[in-house]
Amino acid sequence: MDEQTNLAELKELVADFVAARNWEHYHRIKNLSMSIAIESAELMEHFQWLDDAEEEALLADPARKEEMADELADVLIYILSFANAADLDLSNIVKTKMSRNETRFPPGG
């Protein structure tokens, strides 16, 4: 499905959800940046203290993988909301950052 959906569609999906609930006044970039960190921490909790074998078992367990996917979705939803609130073009900023990373971290480093 990643191949069939673009970032603009996802940003619009999130914006429409927020607008339908009149949540724009909550979606300040300060609040959204904190929400990204909070949801990222919730994702990390799934892996805290796991060794390699336990991590593989988590990924092999459909129920636990779904819980992890829900947390990852929350992170991405808040990232999309942040981009909407800050009027950022995610494709452009990722490409720009990757270009800088190419200079900072040359291949074979």
PyMOL CGO cylinders between C-alpha atoms (Angstrom):
from pymol import cmd
from pymol.cgo import CYLINDER

trace = [
    CYLINDER, 0.00, 0.00, 0.00, 2.98, 2.35, 0.49, 0.3, 1, 1, 1, 1, 1, 1,
    CYLINDER, 2.98, 2.35, 0.49, 3.44, 2.26, -3.28, 0.3, 1, 1, 1, 1, 1, 1,
    CYLINDER, 3.44, 2.26, -3.28, -0.16, 3.42, -3.76, 0.3, 1, 1, 1, 1, 1, 1,
    CYLINDER, -0.16, 3.42, -3.76, -0.31, 6.26, -1.22, 0.3, 1, 1, 1, 1, 1, 1,
    CYLINDER, -0.31, 6.26, -1.22, 1.64, 9.50, -1.20, 0.3, 1, 1, 1, 1, 1, 1,
    CYLINDER, 1.64, 9.50, -1.20, 2.51, 11.90, 1.60, 0.3, 1, 1, 1, 1, 1, 1,
    CYLINDER, 2.51, 11.90, 1.60, 0.07, 14.54, 0.40, 0.3, 1, 1, 1, 1, 1, 1,
    CYLINDER, 0.07, 14.54, 0.40, -2.79, 12.04, 0.73, 0.3, 1, 1, 1, 1, 1, 1,
    CYLINDER, -2.79, 12.04, 0.73, -1.72, 11.12, 4.24, 0.3, 1, 1, 1, 1, 1, 1,
    CYLINDER, -1.72, 11.12, 4.24, -1.33, 14.77, 5.25, 0.3, 1, 1, 1, 1, 1, 1,
    CYLINDER, -1.33, 14.77, 5.25, -4.82, 15.48, 3.92, 0.3, 1, 1, 1, 1, 1, 1,
    CYLINDER, -4.82, 15.48, 3.92, -6.27, 12.44, 5.71, 0.3, 1, 1, 1, 1, 1, 1,
    CYLINDER, -6.27, 12.44, 5.71, -4.82, 13.66, 9.01, 0.3, 1, 1, 1, 1, 1, 1,
    CYLINDER, -4.82, 13.66, 9.01, -5.84, 17.29, 8.38, 0.3, 1, 1, 1, 1, 1, 1,
    CYLINDER, -5.84, 17.29, 8.38, -9.41, 16.25, 7.60, 0.3, 1, 1, 1, 1, 1, 1,
    CYLINDER, -9.41, 16.25, 7.60, -9.55, 14.13, 10.78, 0.3, 1, 1, 1, 1, 1, 1,
    CYLINDER, -9.55, 14.13, 10.78, -8.28, 17.05, 12.89, 0.3, 1, 1, 1, 1, 1, 1,
    CYLINDER, -8.28, 17.05, 12.89, -10.63, 19.55, 11.23, 0.3, 1, 1, 1, 1, 1, 1,
    CYLINDER, -10.63, 19.55, 11.23, -13.69, 17.32, 11.66, 0.3, 1, 1, 1, 1, 1, 1,
    CYLINDER, -13.69, 17.32, 11.66, -13.04, 17.34, 15.42, 0.3, 1, 1, 1, 1, 1, 1,
    CYLINDER, -13.04, 17.34, 15.42, -12.14, 21.03, 15.61, 0.3, 1, 1, 1, 1, 1, 1,
    CYLINDER, -12.14, 21.03, 15.61, -8.77, 20.14, 17.14, 0.3, 1, 1, 1, 1, 1, 1,
    CYLINDER, -8.77, 20.14, 17.14, -6.73, 22.78, 15.31, 0.3, 1, 1, 1, 1, 1, 1,
    CYLINDER, -6.73, 22.78, 15.31, -6.42, 24.87, 18.48, 0.3, 1, 1, 1, 1, 1, 1,
    CYLINDER, -6.42, 24.87, 18.48, -4.71, 21.90, 20.18, 0.3, 1, 1, 1, 1, 1, 1,
    CYLINDER, -4.71, 21.90, 20.18, -2.43, 21.25, 17.24, 0.3, 1, 1, 1, 1, 1, 1,
    CYLINDER, -2.43, 21.25, 17.24, 0.16, 23.89, 18.01, 0.3, 1, 1, 1, 1, 1, 1,
    CYLINDER, 0.16, 23.89, 18.01, 3.65, 22.93, 16.89, 0.3, 1, 1, 1, 1, 1, 1,
    CYLINDER, 3.65, 22.93, 16.89, 4.87, 22.90, 20.52, 0.3, 1, 1, 1, 1, 1, 1,
    CYLINDER, 4.87, 22.90, 20.52, 2.16, 20.41, 21.49, 0.3, 1, 1, 1, 1, 1, 1,
    CYLINDER, 2.16, 20.41, 21.49, 2.71, 18.32, 18.37, 0.3, 1, 1, 1, 1, 1, 1,
    CYLINDER, 2.71, 18.32, 18.37, 6.48, 18.16, 18.89, 0.3, 1, 1, 1, 1, 1, 1,
    CYLINDER, 6.48, 18.16, 18.89, 5.88, 16.90, 22.43, 0.3, 1, 1, 1, 1, 1, 1,
    CYLINDER, 5.88, 16.90, 22.43, 3.33, 14.38, 21.13, 0.3, 1, 1, 1, 1, 1, 1,
    CYLINDER, 3.33, 14.38, 21.13, 5.89, 13.03, 18.66, 0.3, 1, 1, 1, 1, 1, 1,
    CYLINDER, 5.89, 13.03, 18.66, 8.33, 12.47, 21.53, 0.3, 1, 1, 1, 1, 1, 1,
    CYLINDER, 8.33, 12.47, 21.53, 5.67, 10.88, 23.76, 0.3, 1, 1, 1, 1, 1, 1,
    CYLINDER, 5.67, 10.88, 23.76, 4.48, 8.48, 21.06, 0.3, 1, 1, 1, 1, 1, 1,
    CYLINDER, 4.48, 8.48, 21.06, 8.10, 7.66, 20.15, 0.3, 1, 1, 1, 1, 1, 1,
    CYLINDER, 8.10, 7.66, 20.15, 8.71, 6.73, 23.80, 0.3, 1, 1, 1, 1, 1, 1,
    CYLINDER, 8.71, 6.73, 23.80, 5.64, 4.50, 23.73, 0.3, 1, 1, 1, 1, 1, 1,
    CYLINDER, 5.64, 4.50, 23.73, 7.10, 2.76, 20.67, 0.3, 1, 1, 1, 1, 1, 1,
    CYLINDER, 7.10, 2.76, 20.67, 10.44, 2.34, 22.45, 0.3, 1, 1, 1, 1, 1, 1,
    CYLINDER, 10.44, 2.34, 22.45, 8.73, 0.72, 25.42, 0.3, 1, 1, 1, 1, 1, 1,
    CYLINDER, 8.73, 0.72, 25.42, 8.01, -2.33, 23.28, 0.3, 1, 1, 1, 1, 1, 1,
    CYLINDER, 8.01, -2.33, 23.28, 11.74, -2.92, 22.88, 0.3, 1, 1, 1, 1, 1, 1,
    CYLINDER, 11.74, -2.92, 22.88, 13.09, -1.80, 26.24, 0.3, 1, 1, 1, 1, 1, 1,
    CYLINDER, 13.09, -1.80, 26.24, 15.43, -4.40, 27.73, 0.3, 1, 1, 1, 1, 1, 1,
    CYLINDER, 15.43, -4.40, 27.73, 14.90, -6.93, 24.92, 0.3, 1, 1, 1, 1, 1, 1,
    CYLINDER, 14.90, -6.93, 24.92, 17.82, -8.95, 23.64, 0.3, 1, 1, 1, 1, 1, 1,
    CYLINDER, 17.82, -8.95, 23.64, 18.10, -9.86, 19.95, 0.3, 1, 1, 1, 1, 1, 1,
    CYLINDER, 18.10, -9.86, 19.95, 16.10, -13.08, 20.29, 0.3, 1, 1, 1, 1, 1, 1,
    CYLINDER, 16.10, -13.08, 20.29, 13.31, -11.37, 22.21, 0.3, 1, 1, 1, 1, 1, 1,
    CYLINDER, 13.31, -11.37, 22.21, 13.18, -8.61, 19.61, 0.3, 1, 1, 1, 1, 1, 1,
    CYLINDER, 13.18, -8.61, 19.61, 12.81, -11.19, 16.85, 0.3, 1, 1, 1, 1, 1, 1,
    CYLINDER, 12.81, -11.19, 16.85, 10.05, -12.91, 18.85, 0.3, 1, 1, 1, 1, 1, 1,
    CYLINDER, 10.05, -12.91, 18.85, 8.22, -9.60, 19.18, 0.3, 1, 1, 1, 1, 1, 1,
    CYLINDER, 8.22, -9.60, 19.18, 8.32, -9.11, 15.42, 0.3, 1, 1, 1, 1, 1, 1,
    CYLINDER, 8.32, -9.11, 15.42, 7.10, -12.68, 14.88, 0.3, 1, 1, 1, 1, 1, 1,
    CYLINDER, 7.10, -12.68, 14.88, 4.10, -12.27, 17.20, 0.3, 1, 1, 1, 1, 1, 1,
    CYLINDER, 4.10, -12.27, 17.20, 1.21, -10.78, 15.19, 0.3, 1, 1, 1, 1, 1, 1,
    CYLINDER, 1.21, -10.78, 15.19, -0.54, -9.24, 18.21, 0.3, 1, 1, 1, 1, 1, 1,
    CYLINDER, -0.54, -9.24, 18.21, 2.62, -7.61, 19.54, 0.3, 1, 1, 1, 1, 1, 1,
    CYLINDER, 2.62, -7.61, 19.54, 3.60, -6.47, 16.05, 0.3, 1, 1, 1, 1, 1, 1,
    CYLINDER, 3.60, -6.47, 16.05, 0.17, -4.84, 15.69, 0.3, 1, 1, 1, 1, 1, 1,
    CYLINDER, 0.17, -4.84, 15.69, 0.67, -2.98, 19.00, 0.3, 1, 1, 1, 1, 1, 1,
    CYLINDER, 0.67, -2.98, 19.00, 4.06, -1.76, 17.76, 0.3, 1, 1, 1, 1, 1, 1,
    CYLINDER, 4.06, -1.76, 17.76, 2.50, -0.74, 14.43, 0.3, 1, 1, 1, 1, 1, 1,
    CYLINDER, 2.50, -0.74, 14.43, -0.17, 1.27, 16.27, 0.3, 1, 1, 1, 1, 1, 1,
    CYLINDER, -0.17, 1.27, 16.27, 2.53, 3.21, 18.12, 0.3, 1, 1, 1, 1, 1, 1,
    CYLINDER, 2.53, 3.21, 18.12, 4.46, 3.80, 14.91, 0.3, 1, 1, 1, 1, 1, 1,
    CYLINDER, 4.46, 3.80, 14.91, 1.25, 5.04, 13.28, 0.3, 1, 1, 1, 1, 1, 1,
    CYLINDER, 1.25, 5.04, 13.28, 0.75, 7.48, 16.16, 0.3, 1, 1, 1, 1, 1, 1,
    CYLINDER, 0.75, 7.48, 16.16, 4.29, 8.82, 15.64, 0.3, 1, 1, 1, 1, 1, 1,
    CYLINDER, 4.29, 8.82, 15.64, 3.69, 9.29, 11.93, 0.3, 1, 1, 1, 1, 1, 1,
    CYLINDER, 3.69, 9.29, 11.93, 0.27, 10.87, 12.45, 0.3, 1, 1, 1, 1, 1, 1,
    CYLINDER, 0.27, 10.87, 12.45, 1.79, 13.46, 14.77, 0.3, 1, 1, 1, 1, 1, 1,
    CYLINDER, 1.79, 13.46, 14.77, 4.63, 14.06, 12.31, 0.3, 1, 1, 1, 1, 1, 1,
    CYLINDER, 4.63, 14.06, 12.31, 2.08, 14.65, 9.56, 0.3, 1, 1, 1, 1, 1, 1,
    CYLINDER, 2.08, 14.65, 9.56, 0.10, 16.95, 11.87, 0.3, 1, 1, 1, 1, 1, 1,
    CYLINDER, 0.10, 16.95, 11.87, 3.27, 18.87, 12.71, 0.3, 1, 1, 1, 1, 1, 1,
    CYLINDER, 3.27, 18.87, 12.71, 4.06, 19.25, 9.02, 0.3, 1, 1, 1, 1, 1, 1,
    CYLINDER, 4.06, 19.25, 9.02, 0.52, 20.50, 8.40, 0.3, 1, 1, 1, 1, 1, 1,
    CYLINDER, 0.52, 20.50, 8.40, 0.63, 22.98, 11.28, 0.3, 1, 1, 1, 1, 1, 1,
    CYLINDER, 0.63, 22.98, 11.28, 4.09, 24.27, 10.34, 0.3, 1, 1, 1, 1, 1, 1,
    CYLINDER, 4.09, 24.27, 10.34, 3.36, 24.26, 6.60, 0.3, 1, 1, 1, 1, 1, 1,
    CYLINDER, 3.36, 24.26, 6.60, 6.32, 22.00, 5.85, 0.3, 1, 1, 1, 1, 1, 1,
    CYLINDER, 6.32, 22.00, 5.85, 6.75, 19.98, 2.67, 0.3, 1, 1, 1, 1, 1, 1,
    CYLINDER, 6.75, 19.98, 2.67, 7.93, 16.63, 4.04, 0.3, 1, 1, 1, 1, 1, 1,
    CYLINDER, 7.93, 16.63, 4.04, 9.23, 15.31, 0.74, 0.3, 1, 1, 1, 1, 1, 1,
    CYLINDER, 9.23, 15.31, 0.74, 11.35, 18.41, 0.22, 0.3, 1, 1, 1, 1, 1, 1,
    CYLINDER, 11.35, 18.41, 0.22, 12.75, 18.52, 3.75, 0.3, 1, 1, 1, 1, 1, 1,
    CYLINDER, 12.75, 18.52, 3.75, 13.66, 14.81, 3.70, 0.3, 1, 1, 1, 1, 1, 1,
    CYLINDER, 13.66, 14.81, 3.70, 15.37, 15.14, 0.31, 0.3, 1, 1, 1, 1, 1, 1,
    CYLINDER, 15.37, 15.14, 0.31, 17.23, 18.25, 1.48, 0.3, 1, 1, 1, 1, 1, 1,
    CYLINDER, 17.23, 18.25, 1.48, 18.36, 16.56, 4.68, 0.3, 1, 1, 1, 1, 1, 1,
    CYLINDER, 18.36, 16.56, 4.68, 19.45, 13.41, 2.83, 0.3, 1, 1, 1, 1, 1, 1,
    CYLINDER, 19.45, 13.41, 2.83, 21.51, 15.57, 0.47, 0.3, 1, 1, 1, 1, 1, 1,
    CYLINDER, 21.51, 15.57, 0.47, 23.26, 17.15, 3.47, 0.3, 1, 1, 1, 1, 1, 1,
    CYLINDER, 23.26, 17.15, 3.47, 23.73, 13.68, 4.98, 0.3, 1, 1, 1, 1, 1, 1,
    CYLINDER, 23.73, 13.68, 4.98, 25.44, 12.53, 1.76, 0.3, 1, 1, 1, 1, 1, 1,
    CYLINDER, 25.44, 12.53, 1.76, 28.09, 15.21, 2.36, 0.3, 1, 1, 1, 1, 1, 1,
    CYLINDER, 28.09, 15.21, 2.36, 28.37, 14.58, 6.10, 0.3, 1, 1, 1, 1, 1, 1,
    CYLINDER, 28.37, 14.58, 6.10, 28.44, 10.78, 5.85, 0.3, 1, 1, 1, 1, 1, 1,
    CYLINDER, 28.44, 10.78, 5.85, 30.06, 9.65, 2.60, 0.3, 1, 1, 1, 1, 1, 1,
    CYLINDER, 30.06, 9.65, 2.60, 29.58, 6.01, 1.54, 0.3, 1, 1, 1, 1, 1, 1,
    CYLINDER, 29.58, 6.01, 1.54, 32.11, 3.52, 2.82, 0.3, 1, 1, 1, 1, 1, 1,
    CYLINDER, 32.11, 3.52, 2.82, 32.75, 5.74, 5.84, 0.3, 1, 1, 1, 1, 1, 1,
]
cmd.load_cgo(trace, "trace")
